[in-house]
Amino acid sequence: MMGFGKEDLMGLFGKLRNGLRVLPMTGVAIAALAVSGCGGESGGSGEGDQLVIGFSQIGSESGWRSAETKAARAAAAARNVDLRVSDAQQRQENQIKAVRAFIAQGVDAILLAPVVSTGWDPVLKEANAANIPVVLIDREIQTADKDLYLSVVTSDQVLEGRMAGEWLAKEVKGRDCPVVELQGTVGSSSVVARKKGFDEVVAKEANLKIVRSQSGDFTRSKAKEVMESAVKALGKSNICAVYAHNDDMMIGAIQAMKEAGMRPGKDVLTVSIDGVPDIFKAMADGEANATVELTPEMVAPALDMVKAYKKDGTQPKKWHQTETKLYLPDTAAAEYDRRKDLY
């Protein structure tokens, strides 16, 4: 074996496993080693009947995202799956490199939580050519060829935004309500959907008006900055409610409002999406009003459909929809206790 390095072994393995042509062993090979089970994040061997599945995760920008990764590892362990997780740090180019690395490894399937919705066709065509099925997790993509992926596991994110808007409309009972909207990462499908759902309600309720809408990039720190700017520009008395596309941004916004001498949850209504422990604590403390749950248990159904597909070719539904539920302060303390160790 002299002169035969790890890069060559990885390329040969991929070729034998999927009938691939040998890929150029440059950056792809290096990335393959970085996300492989050998010295990487996965402890599985990938031998025998054990499936080897790559998971290109967006990052760990929020409590919900970290919970999704934690739940994914638990689901994989329960199913004897060697799950190889690559953290993209919210950068699409890192995800594309990871997918190509998984292809070079010859994994059985790839799970992709796309940071943005466009620009995926070329790399998904490479996975398709390698006979590696791809399942999209918690976000969708824009493509004319839906055969490039096996299925998508998401909530109804338009419904999430609509539920948030309907709660707010009912709460203000017809009085004028200027709303600050904190959007997530620009270009992500969840931002488009959650805004669409909320806007549907605003269009029907003349008393609701979005007076400021800006991206907080799904992070607490960015949302805090955006909220500070909104308070200065609009004035404390000219904000009736805040709608955030995720709970972490709302936590940042709550901090900004408190530092400005405002009383979030009382003087300013809040509604956000995800259902992470900290938002339930905020509700229990009287500093937040409502959250729409997005379950982090997205990978488990994806693993089940991949196992069935690999076993006998069972074709899953093109969309697996997860449950959506509104939570209010009356159950917040109990929900916080139930979730705090899960996230």
Contacts in CASP RR format, 6 or more apart in sequence:
PFRMAT RR
TARGET T0000
AUTHOR 0000-0000-0000
METHOD contacts of the structure
MODEL  1
MMGFGKEDLMGLFGKLRNGLRVLPMTGVAIAALAVSGCGGESGGSGEGDQ
LVIGFSQIGSESGWRSAETKAARAAAAARNVDLRVSDAQQRQENQIKAVR
AFIAQGVDAILLAPVVSTGWDPVLKEANAANIPVVLIDREIQTADKDLYL
SVVTSDQVLEGRMAGEWLAKEVKGRDCPVVELQGTVGSSSVVARKKGFDE
VVAKEANLKIVRSQSGDFTRSKAKEVMESAVKALGKSNICAVYAHNDDMM
IGAIQAMKEAGMRPGKDVLTVSIDGVPDIFKAMADGEANATVELTPEMVA
PALDMVKAYKKDGTQPKKWHQTETKLYLPDTAAAEYDRRKDLY
6 33 0 8 1.000
6 38 0 8 1.000
7 25 0 8 1.000
7 29 0 8 1.000
7 30 0 8 1.000
7 32 0 8 1.000
7 33 0 8 1.000
8 25 0 8 1.000
10 25 0 8 1.000
10 29 0 8 1.000
10 32 0 8 1.000
10 33 0 8 1.000
10 36 0 8 1.000
10 104 0 8 1.000
10 105 0 8 1.000
11 22 0 8 1.000
11 23 0 8 1.000
11 25 0 8 1.000
11 29 0 8 1.000
11 32 0 8 1.000
11 104 0 8 1.000
12 22 0 8 1.000
13 105 0 8 1.000
13 106 0 8 1.000
14 20 0 8 1.000
14 104 0 8 1.000
14 105 0 8 1.000
14 106 0 8 1.000
15 21 0 8 1.000
15 22 0 8 1.000
17 106 0 8 1.000
18 106 0 8 1.000
18 130 0 8 1.000
18 131 0 8 1.000
18 132 0 8 1.000
19 130 0 8 1.000
19 131 0 8 1.000
20 103 0 8 1.000
20 106 0 8 1.000
20 129 0 8 1.000
20 130 0 8 1.000
23 29 0 8 1.000
23 100 0 8 1.000
23 103 0 8 1.000
23 104 0 8 1.000
27 97 0 8 1.000
28 97 0 8 1.000
28 100 0 8 1.000
28 101 0 8 1.000
28 103 0 8 1.000
28 104 0 8 1.000
29 104 0 8 1.000
31 97 0 8 1.000
31 98 0 8 1.000
31 100 0 8 1.000
31 101 0 8 1.000
31 104 0 8 1.000
32 101 0 8 1.000
32 102 0 8 1.000
32 104 0 8 1.000
32 105 0 8 1.000
34 40 0 8 1.000
34 86 0 8 1.000
34 101 0 8 1.000
35 41 0 8 1.000
35 54 0 8 1.000
35 84 0 8 1.000
35 85 0 8 1.000
35 86 0 8 1.000
35 98 0 8 1.000
35 101 0 8 1.000
35 102 0 8 1.000
35 105 0 8 1.000
36 42 0 8 1.000
36 84 0 8 1.000
36 101 0 8 1.000
36 105 0 8 1.000
37 43 0 8 1.000
37 44 0 8 1.000
37 82 0 8 1.000
37 84 0 8 1.000
40 84 0 8 1.000
41 84 0 8 1.000
41 85 0 8 1.000
41 86 0 8 1.000
42 82 0 8 1.000
42 83 0 8 1.000
42 84 0 8 1.000
42 85 0 8 1.000
43 82 0 8 1.000
44 50 0 8 1.000
44 82 0 8 1.000
45 82 0 8 1.000
46 52 0 8 1.000
46 82 0 8 1.000
49 80 0 8 1.000
50 80 0 8 1.000
50 81 0 8 1.000
50 82 0 8 1.000
51 80 0 8 1.000
51 81 0 8 1.000
51 82 0 8 1.000
51 108 0 8 1.000
51 109 0 8 1.000
51 306 0 8 1.000
51 307 0 8 1.000
51 310 0 8 1.000
52 81 0 8 1.000
52 82 0 8 1.000
52 84 0 8 1.000
52 105 0 8 1.000
52 106 0 8 1.000
52 107 0 8 1.000
52 108 0 8 1.000
53 76 0 8 1.000
53 81 0 8 1.000
53 82 0 8 1.000
53 83 0 8 1.000
53 84 0 8 1.000
53 107 0 8 1.000
53 108 0 8 1.000
53 109 0 8 1.000
53 110 0 8 1.000
53 111 0 8 1.000
53 303 0 8 1.000
53 306 0 8 1.000
54 83 0 8 1.000
54 84 0 8 1.000
54 85 0 8 1.000
54 86 0 8 1.000
54 102 0 8 1.000
54 107 0 8 1.000
54 109 0 8 1.000
54 110 0 8 1.000
54 111 0 8 1.000
55 72 0 8 1.000
55 83 0 8 1.000
55 84 0 8 1.000
55 85 0 8 1.000
55 86 0 8 1.000
55 110 0 8 1.000
55 111 0 8 1.000
55 112 0 8 1.000
55 113 0 8 1.000
55 137 0 8 1.000
55 299 0 8 1.000
56 86 0 8 1.000
56 88 0 8 1.000
56 95 0 8 1.000
56 98 0 8 1.000
56 99 0 8 1.000
56 102 0 8 1.000
56 110 0 8 1.000
56 111 0 8 1.000
56 112 0 8 1.000
56 113 0 8 1.000
57 65 0 8 1.000
57 68 0 8 1.000
57 69 0 8 1.000
57 72 0 8 1.000
57 85 0 8 1.000
57 86 0 8 1.000
57 87 0 8 1.000
57 88 0 8 1.000
57 113 0 8 1.000
58 65 0 8 1.000
58 88 0 8 1.000
58 90 0 8 1.000
58 95 0 8 1.000
58 113 0 8 1.000
58 114 0 8 1.000
58 115 0 8 1.000
59 65 0 8 1.000
59 69 0 8 1.000
59 87 0 8 1.000
59 88 0 8 1.000
59 89 0 8 1.000
59 90 0 8 1.000
60 66 0 8 1.000
60 69 0 8 1.000
60 87 0 8 1.000
61 90 0 8 1.000
61 217 0 8 1.000
61 218 0 8 1.000
61 219 0 8 1.000
61 248 0 8 1.000
62 218 0 8 1.000
62 219 0 8 1.000
62 246 0 8 1.000
62 247 0 8 1.000
62 248 0 8 1.000
62 274 0 8 1.000
62 276 0 8 1.000
63 248 0 8 1.000
63 274 0 8 1.000
63 276 0 8 1.000
63 278 0 8 1.000
63 343 0 8 1.000
64 246 0 8 1.000
64 247 0 8 1.000
64 248 0 8 1.000
64 274 0 8 1.000
64 275 0 8 1.000
64 276 0 8 1.000
64 294 0 8 1.000
64 296 0 8 1.000
64 343 0 8 1.000
66 343 0 8 1.000
67 276 0 8 1.000
67 296 0 8 1.000
67 342 0 8 1.000
67 343 0 8 1.000
68 113 0 8 1.000
68 137 0 8 1.000
68 138 0 8 1.000
68 296 0 8 1.000
68 298 0 8 1.000
68 299 0 8 1.000
69 85 0 8 1.000
70 296 0 8 1.000
70 342 0 8 1.000
70 343 0 8 1.000
71 296 0 8 1.000
71 297 0 8 1.000
71 298 0 8 1.000
71 299 0 8 1.000
71 300 0 8 1.000
71 342 0 8 1.000
72 83 0 8 1.000
72 85 0 8 1.000
72 111 0 8 1.000
72 298 0 8 1.000
72 299 0 8 1.000
72 300 0 8 1.000
73 83 0 8 1.000
73 85 0 8 1.000
75 81 0 8 1.000
75 297 0 8 1.000
75 299 0 8 1.000
75 300 0 8 1.000
75 303 0 8 1.000
76 82 0 8 1.000
76 83 0 8 1.000
76 299 0 8 1.000
76 303 0 8 1.000
79 303 0 8 1.000
79 304 0 8 1.000
79 307 0 8 1.000
81 303 0 8 1.000
81 307 0 8 1.000
83 299 0 8 1.000
84 102 0 8 1.000
84 105 0 8 1.000
84 107 0 8 1.000
86 94 0 8 1.000
86 95 0 8 1.000
86 98 0 8 1.000
86 101 0 8 1.000
86 102 0 8 1.000
88 94 0 8 1.000
88 95 0 8 1.000
88 98 0 8 1.000
88 115 0 8 1.000
90 115 0 8 1.000
90 185 0 8 1.000
90 217 0 8 1.000
91 115 0 8 1.000
92 114 0 8 1.000
92 115 0 8 1.000
92 116 0 8 1.000
92 119 0 8 1.000
95 112 0 8 1.000
95 114 0 8 1.000
95 115 0 8 1.000
96 123 0 8 1.000
99 110 0 8 1.000
99 112 0 8 1.000
99 123 0 8 1.000
99 124 0 8 1.000
99 126 0 8 1.000
99 127 0 8 1.000
99 134 0 8 1.000
100 123 0 8 1.000
100 126 0 8 1.000
102 110 0 8 1.000
102 127 0 8 1.000
102 132 0 8 1.000
103 110 0 8 1.000
103 126 0 8 1.000
103 127 0 8 1.000
103 130 0 8 1.000
103 132 0 8 1.000
106 130 0 8 1.000
106 132 0 8 1.000
107 132 0 8 1.000
108 132 0 8 1.000
108 306 0 8 1.000
108 310 0 8 1.000
109 132 0 8 1.000
109 133 0 8 1.000
109 134 0 8 1.000
109 135 0 8 1.000
109 150 0 8 1.000
109 306 0 8 1.000
109 309 0 8 1.000
109 310 0 8 1.000
110 127 0 8 1.000
110 132 0 8 1.000
110 133 0 8 1.000
110 134 0 8 1.000
110 135 0 8 1.000
111 134 0 8 1.000
111 135 0 8 1.000
111 136 0 8 1.000
111 137 0 8 1.000
111 299 0 8 1.000
111 302 0 8 1.000
112 120 0 8 1.000
112 134 0 8 1.000
112 135 0 8 1.000
112 136 0 8 1.000
112 137 0 8 1.000
112 149 0 8 1.000
113 136 0 8 1.000
113 137 0 8 1.000
113 138 0 8 1.000
113 139 0 8 1.000
113 298 0 8 1.000
114 120 0 8 1.000
114 136 0 8 1.000
114 139 0 8 1.000
114 140 0 8 1.000
114 141 0 8 1.000
114 188 0 8 1.000
114 189 0 8 1.000
115 185 0 8 1.000
115 188 0 8 1.000
116 185 0 8 1.000
116 187 0 8 1.000
116 188 0 8 1.000
117 139 0 8 1.000
117 140 0 8 1.000
117 141 0 8 1.000
117 142 0 8 1.000
117 187 0 8 1.000
117 188 0 8 1.000
117 189 0 8 1.000
117 192 0 8 1.000
118 141 0 8 1.000
118 142 0 8 1.000
118 187 0 8 1.000
119 141 0 8 1.000
119 142 0 8 1.000
120 141 0 8 1.000
120 143 0 8 1.000
120 148 0 8 1.000
121 143 0 8 1.000
121 145 0 8 1.000
121 148 0 8 1.000
124 134 0 8 1.000
124 143 0 8 1.000
124 148 0 8 1.000
124 149 0 8 1.000
125 148 0 8 1.000
127 133 0 8 1.000
127 134 0 8 1.000
127 148 0 8 1.000
128 134 0 8 1.000
128 147 0 8 1.000
128 148 0 8 1.000
133 149 0 8 1.000
133 150 0 8 1.000
133 306 0 8 1.000
133 309 0 8 1.000
133 310 0 8 1.000
134 148 0 8 1.000
134 149 0 8 1.000
134 150 0 8 1.000
135 149 0 8 1.000
135 150 0 8 1.000
135 151 0 8 1.000
135 152 0 8 1.000
135 153 0 8 1.000
135 302 0 8 1.000
135 305 0 8 1.000
135 306 0 8 1.000
136 149 0 8 1.000
136 151 0 8 1.000
136 152 0 8 1.000
136 153 0 8 1.000
136 154 0 8 1.000
137 152 0 8 1.000
137 153 0 8 1.000
137 154 0 8 1.000
137 298 0 8 1.000
137 299 0 8 1.000
137 302 0 8 1.000
138 153 0 8 1.000
138 154 0 8 1.000
138 155 0 8 1.000
138 190 0 8 1.000
138 294 0 8 1.000
138 298 0 8 1.000
139 154 0 8 1.000
139 188 0 8 1.000
139 189 0 8 1.000
139 190 0 8 1.000
140 152 0 8 1.000
140 154 0 8 1.000
140 189 0 8 1.000
141 149 0 8 1.000
141 189 0 8 1.000
142 189 0 8 1.000
146 318 0 8 1.000
150 305 0 8 1.000
150 306 0 8 1.000
150 309 0 8 1.000
150 316 0 8 1.000
151 302 0 8 1.000
151 305 0 8 1.000
151 316 0 8 1.000
151 317 0 8 1.000
151 318 0 8 1.000
151 319 0 8 1.000
151 320 0 8 1.000
152 318 0 8 1.000
152 319 0 8 1.000
152 320 0 8 1.000
153 298 0 8 1.000
153 299 0 8 1.000
153 301 0 8 1.000
153 302 0 8 1.000
153 320 0 8 1.000
153 322 0 8 1.000
154 298 0 8 1.000
154 319 0 8 1.000
154 320 0 8 1.000
154 321 0 8 1.000
154 322 0 8 1.000
155 294 0 8 1.000
155 295 0 8 1.000
155 321 0 8 1.000
155 322 0 8 1.000
155 323 0 8 1.000
155 324 0 8 1.000
156 321 0 8 1.000
156 324 0 8 1.000
157 189 0 8 1.000
157 190 0 8 1.000
157 193 0 8 1.000
157 194 0 8 1.000
158 193 0 8 1.000
158 194 0 8 1.000
158 196 0 8 1.000
158 197 0 8 1.000
158 200 0 8 1.000
159 197 0 8 1.000
159 324 0 8 1.000
160 193 0 8 1.000
160 194 0 8 1.000
160 197 0 8 1.000
160 273 0 8 1.000
160 292 0 8 1.000
160 294 0 8 1.000
160 324 0 8 1.000
161 193 0 8 1.000
161 194 0 8 1.000
161 195 0 8 1.000
161 196 0 8 1.000
161 197 0 8 1.000
161 198 0 8 1.000
161 201 0 8 1.000
161 273 0 8 1.000
161 292 0 8 1.000
162 197 0 8 1.000
162 198 0 8 1.000
162 200 0 8 1.000
162 201 0 8 1.000
163 292 0 8 1.000
163 324 0 8 1.000
163 326 0 8 1.000
164 194 0 8 1.000
164 198 0 8 1.000
164 243 0 8 1.000
164 271 0 8 1.000
164 272 0 8 1.000
164 273 0 8 1.000
164 290 0 8 1.000
164 292 0 8 1.000
165 197 0 8 1.000
165 198 0 8 1.000
165 201 0 8 1.000
165 202 0 8 1.000
165 208 0 8 1.000
165 243 0 8 1.000
165 271 0 8 1.000
166 201 0 8 1.000
167 271 0 8 1.000
167 290 0 8 1.000
167 326 0 8 1.000
168 177 0 8 1.000
168 179 0 8 1.000
168 201 0 8 1.000
168 208 0 8 1.000
168 241 0 8 1.000
168 243 0 8 1.000
168 269 0 8 1.000
168 271 0 8 1.000
168 290 0 8 1.000
169 201 0 8 1.000
169 205 0 8 1.000
169 208 0 8 1.000
171 269 0 8 1.000
171 289 0 8 1.000
172 207 0 8 1.000
172 208 0 8 1.000
172 240 0 8 1.000
172 241 0 8 1.000
172 269 0 8 1.000
174 205 0 8 1.000
174 207 0 8 1.000
175 207 0 8 1.000
175 240 0 8 1.000
176 207 0 8 1.000
176 209 0 8 1.000
176 240 0 8 1.000
177 207 0 8 1.000
177 208 0 8 1.000
177 209 0 8 1.000
177 240 0 8 1.000
177 241 0 8 1.000
177 269 0 8 1.000
178 209 0 8 1.000
178 211 0 8 1.000
178 234 0 8 1.000
178 238 0 8 1.000
178 239 0 8 1.000
178 240 0 8 1.000
178 241 0 8 1.000
179 202 0 8 1.000
179 208 0 8 1.000
179 209 0 8 1.000
179 210 0 8 1.000
179 211 0 8 1.000
179 239 0 8 1.000
179 240 0 8 1.000
179 241 0 8 1.000
179 242 0 8 1.000
179 243 0 8 1.000
180 210 0 8 1.000
180 211 0 8 1.000
180 212 0 8 1.000
180 213 0 8 1.000
180 227 0 8 1.000
180 230 0 8 1.000
180 234 0 8 1.000
180 239 0 8 1.000
180 241 0 8 1.000
180 242 0 8 1.000
180 243 0 8 1.000
180 253 0 8 1.000
181 195 0 8 1.000
181 198 0 8 1.000
181 210 0 8 1.000
181 212 0 8 1.000
181 213 0 8 1.000
181 214 0 8 1.000
181 242 0 8 1.000
181 243 0 8 1.000
181 244 0 8 1.000
181 245 0 8 1.000
182 214 0 8 1.000
182 215 0 8 1.000
182 216 0 8 1.000
182 223 0 8 1.000
182 226 0 8 1.000
182 227 0 8 1.000
182 242 0 8 1.000
182 243 0 8 1.000
182 244 0 8 1.000
182 245 0 8 1.000
182 249 0 8 1.000
182 250 0 8 1.000
182 253 0 8 1.000
183 191 0 8 1.000
183 195 0 8 1.000
183 213 0 8 1.000
183 214 0 8 1.000
183 215 0 8 1.000
183 216 0 8 1.000
183 245 0 8 1.000
184 190 0 8 1.000
184 191 0 8 1.000
184 215 0 8 1.000
184 216 0 8 1.000
184 217 0 8 1.000
184 218 0 8 1.000
184 245 0 8 1.000
184 246 0 8 1.000
184 249 0 8 1.000
185 191 0 8 1.000
185 215 0 8 1.000
185 217 0 8 1.000
185 218 0 8 1.000
186 215 0 8 1.000
186 217 0 8 1.000
190 245 0 8 1.000
191 215 0 8 1.000
191 245 0 8 1.000
194 245 0 8 1.000
194 273 0 8 1.000
195 213 0 8 1.000
195 245 0 8 1.000
198 243 0 8 1.000
199 210 0 8 1.000
201 208 0 8 1.000
202 208 0 8 1.000
202 209 0 8 1.000
202 210 0 8 1.000
210 243 0 8 1.000
211 234 0 8 1.000
211 238 0 8 1.000
211 239 0 8 1.000
212 230 0 8 1.000
212 233 0 8 1.000
212 234 0 8 1.000
214 226 0 8 1.000
214 229 0 8 1.000
214 230 0 8 1.000
215 222 0 8 1.000
215 226 0 8 1.000
216 222 0 8 1.000
216 223 0 8 1.000
216 225 0 8 1.000
216 226 0 8 1.000
216 249 0 8 1.000
217 223 0 8 1.000
218 245 0 8 1.000
218 246 0 8 1.000
218 248 0 8 1.000
218 249 0 8 1.000
219 248 0 8 1.000
219 249 0 8 1.000
220 248 0 8 1.000
220 249 0 8 1.000
220 251 0 8 1.000
220 252 0 8 1.000
220 255 0 8 1.000
221 252 0 8 1.000
222 249 0 8 1.000
223 244 0 8 1.000
223 248 0 8 1.000
223 249 0 8 1.000
223 250 0 8 1.000
223 251 0 8 1.000
223 252 0 8 1.000
223 253 0 8 1.000
223 256 0 8 1.000
224 252 0 8 1.000
224 253 0 8 1.000
224 255 0 8 1.000
224 256 0 8 1.000
225 256 0 8 1.000
226 253 0 8 1.000
227 242 0 8 1.000
227 252 0 8 1.000
227 253 0 8 1.000
227 256 0 8 1.000
227 257 0 8 1.000
228 256 0 8 1.000
228 259 0 8 1.000
228 260 0 8 1.000
230 239 0 8 1.000
231 239 0 8 1.000
231 256 0 8 1.000
231 257 0 8 1.000
231 260 0 8 1.000
231 262 0 8 1.000
236 260 0 8 1.000
236 261 0 8 1.000
236 262 0 8 1.000
239 262 0 8 1.000
239 268 0 8 1.000
240 268 0 8 1.000
240 269 0 8 1.000
241 268 0 8 1.000
241 269 0 8 1.000
241 270 0 8 1.000
241 271 0 8 1.000
242 250 0 8 1.000
242 253 0 8 1.000
242 257 0 8 1.000
242 264 0 8 1.000
242 268 0 8 1.000
242 269 0 8 1.000
242 270 0 8 1.000
242 271 0 8 1.000
243 271 0 8 1.000
243 272 0 8 1.000
244 250 0 8 1.000
244 253 0 8 1.000
244 270 0 8 1.000
244 271 0 8 1.000
244 272 0 8 1.000
244 273 0 8 1.000
245 272 0 8 1.000
245 273 0 8 1.000
246 272 0 8 1.000
246 273 0 8 1.000
246 274 0 8 1.000
247 272 0 8 1.000
247 273 0 8 1.000
247 274 0 8 1.000
247 275 0 8 1.000
247 276 0 8 1.000
247 278 0 8 1.000
247 279 0 8 1.000
247 291 0 8 1.000
248 274 0 8 1.000
248 276 0 8 1.000
248 278 0 8 1.000
249 272 0 8 1.000
250 270 0 8 1.000
250 272 0 8 1.000
250 279 0 8 1.000
250 282 0 8 1.000
250 288 0 8 1.000
250 291 0 8 1.000
251 278 0 8 1.000
251 279 0 8 1.000
251 282 0 8 1.000
253 264 0 8 1.000
253 270 0 8 1.000
254 264 0 8 1.000
254 270 0 8 1.000
254 282 0 8 1.000
254 287 0 8 1.000
254 288 0 8 1.000
257 263 0 8 1.000
257 264 0 8 1.000
257 268 0 8 1.000
258 264 0 8 1.000
258 287 0 8 1.000
262 268 0 8 1.000
264 270 0 8 1.000
264 287 0 8 1.000
264 288 0 8 1.000
265 286 0 8 1.000
265 287 0 8 1.000
265 288 0 8 1.000
265 289 0 8 1.000
266 286 0 8 1.000
269 289 0 8 1.000
270 287 0 8 1.000
270 288 0 8 1.000
270 289 0 8 1.000
270 290 0 8 1.000
271 289 0 8 1.000
271 290 0 8 1.000
271 291 0 8 1.000
271 292 0 8 1.000
272 279 0 8 1.000
272 288 0 8 1.000
272 290 0 8 1.000
272 291 0 8 1.000
272 292 0 8 1.000
273 291 0 8 1.000
273 292 0 8 1.000
273 294 0 8 1.000
274 291 0 8 1.000
274 292 0 8 1.000
274 293 0 8 1.000
274 294 0 8 1.000
275 291 0 8 1.000
275 292 0 8 1.000
275 293 0 8 1.000
275 294 0 8 1.000
275 327 0 8 1.000
275 335 0 8 1.000
275 339 0 8 1.000
276 339 0 8 1.000
276 343 0 8 1.000
277 336 0 8 1.000
277 339 0 8 1.000
277 340 0 8 1.000
277 342 0 8 1.000
277 343 0 8 1.000
279 288 0 8 1.000
279 291 0 8 1.000
280 291 0 8 1.000
280 327 0 8 1.000
280 332 0 8 1.000
280 333 0 8 1.000
280 335 0 8 1.000
280 336 0 8 1.000
280 339 0 8 1.000
281 332 0 8 1.000
281 336 0 8 1.000
282 288 0 8 1.000
283 289 0 8 1.000
283 290 0 8 1.000
283 291 0 8 1.000
283 327 0 8 1.000
283 328 0 8 1.000
283 329 0 8 1.000
283 332 0 8 1.000
284 329 0 8 1.000
284 332 0 8 1.000
284 333 0 8 1.000
284 336 0 8 1.000
286 329 0 8 1.000
288 329 0 8 1.000
289 328 0 8 1.000
289 329 0 8 1.000
290 326 0 8 1.000
290 327 0 8 1.000
290 328 0 8 1.000
291 326 0 8 1.000
291 327 0 8 1.000
292 324 0 8 1.000
292 325 0 8 1.000
292 326 0 8 1.000
292 327 0 8 1.000
293 323 0 8 1.000
293 324 0 8 1.000
293 325 0 8 1.000
293 326 0 8 1.000
293 327 0 8 1.000
294 322 0 8 1.000
294 324 0 8 1.000
295 322 0 8 1.000
295 323 0 8 1.000
296 343 0 8 1.000
297 322 0 8 1.000
298 322 0 8 1.000
301 320 0 8 1.000
301 322 0 8 1.000
302 320 0 8 1.000
305 314 0 8 1.000
305 316 0 8 1.000
305 320 0 8 1.000
308 314 0 8 1.000
308 316 0 8 1.000
309 315 0 8 1.000
309 316 0 8 1.000
327 335 0 8 1.000
END
